[in-house]
């Protein structure tokens, strides 16, 4: 049957004067829904809603995965090679920092309206990026894209929480994980095809526009939501600005520190102090705000705090492998960009299997903790294989070279898939419905923050170890020159000079590195191998921290739809 309900508000919080929206329910409701349970929407209606949500998420995520393949060509045409990192970082920064704001504003202005605004921002930004004439305008367009992606990455889980009880959400949350995996695989392939085709790199941005327009239309037609309590408190714009600024400052510091600016430089110190002051100010403001962007009361919930810690670890592991594993395969094993993308299929496929499978599994009895603990244990094992495969006695013979990479990334993928959505479901089940949007957005914020800061931190580990390896190799070559005469000294001198000239190439494309003279190339590839082993080893304690976090979570079963109950987990 159909029941009249309304999600959107008229300006000023007045009741709507027009006919309300409708949505389908599976059975007549015996009374008003409890404050901790969403209205039950029929499965056919949820499936129609998921069409729009999945299409919009695929569009936004595809943009981020396409850009990596196209960046060298883009920078070659627009110039500004020194600002290449900002083309990627700008979107990641605004996406992460804006996540809590999208969640809270959806409480005030309505889920559907905010989702359409996020799509509109994304469409405008994609057009601007596709028509950019210089690198500065491209960076600005990418920052605007990140704002839209922040909404498109957050609101689907919030909307799903509005229409599906916690125990049933696993059936659909696995689809969200599937979108991430599919976009990860398709992005590099589509990007490489567009760059090599007559269409050119601009269509890496423009190709998503028609998809986003279709998603907008689908959402307008199919997305109907149950009635929700109206929020009359003013928007906490000061808190939103402080949260956004604190996160942005921290990401900029970790992105630039140790690479473009020394950690002890006045700029790095100013950014660090600024991040601390902005964070403290945000906490003070949020404690006193009538309707805070990030309610401080969330941090009194044990499940939320531990799930947030686990989500940070998941973000570090997931984004760290996605960013650095292809680089390792290209630099060390000489794989092409397309082949390196295909060689990450074990990570993506294993992630998809456990993400979808665990979602259906928990829908049966609502028990989730065993899956998350098993997943983190698999991630620990995977990083041990990746990082220690060359040094553990006997393992190098059992799983040599690429076999170690395949097994290690598959284990990590299994672990991430078992945690990515289940930690969110556990949090949504533990929190009252009034905090669902803020809790979901904040948890997503922590996962994205873990990804952005983790990529920066792991990059700093790699660069520092690479520089050390190259400096030691050059010093050894110079010592050989001083100690020897004859052909050996000449070869050592040539190697020393080649390493000095290759310093810039080592930070450049794999093609530049593999085009160097044989002895120089071998030294640089070996240095990259050791540097990347350092990155994998650094992921091991992160996985251990995630394991500890989920071990201490209370394994209270997810609430079902028939008898919703608020279970205190303070």
Protein Blocks (a to p, Z undefined) as FASTA:
>chain_A
ZZdddfbdcehhiacfbdcdddddfbdcfbdcdfkbccdddfklmmmmmmmmmmmmmmmm
mmmmmmmmmmmmmmmmngomllmmmmmmmmmmmmmmmmmmmmmmmmmnopklmmmmmmmm
mmmmmmmmmmpcbfklmmmmmmmmmmmmmmmmmmmmmmmmmmpcfklmmmmmmmmmmmmm
mmmmmmmmmmmmmmmmmnommlmmmmmmmmmmmmmmmmmmmmccddddddfbdcdfklmm
mmmmmmmmmmmmmmmgoplpcfkbmklmmmmmmmmmmmmmmmmmmmmpmbdfbdfklmmp
mklmmmmmmmmmmmmmmmmmmmmmmmmmmmmnopafklmmmmmmmmmmmmmmmmmmmmmm
mmmnopaklmmmmmmmmmmmmmmmmmmmmmgghklmmmgcjlmmmmmmmmmmmmmmmmmm
mmmmmmmmmpcfklmmmmmmmmmmmmmmmmmmmmmmmmmmmmmmmmmmmmmmmmmmmmmm
mmpgcjllmmmmmmmmmmmmmmmmmmmcfklmmmpcfklmmmmmmmmmmmmmmmmmmmmm
mmmmmmmmmmmpccbdcddfklgcdddfZZ
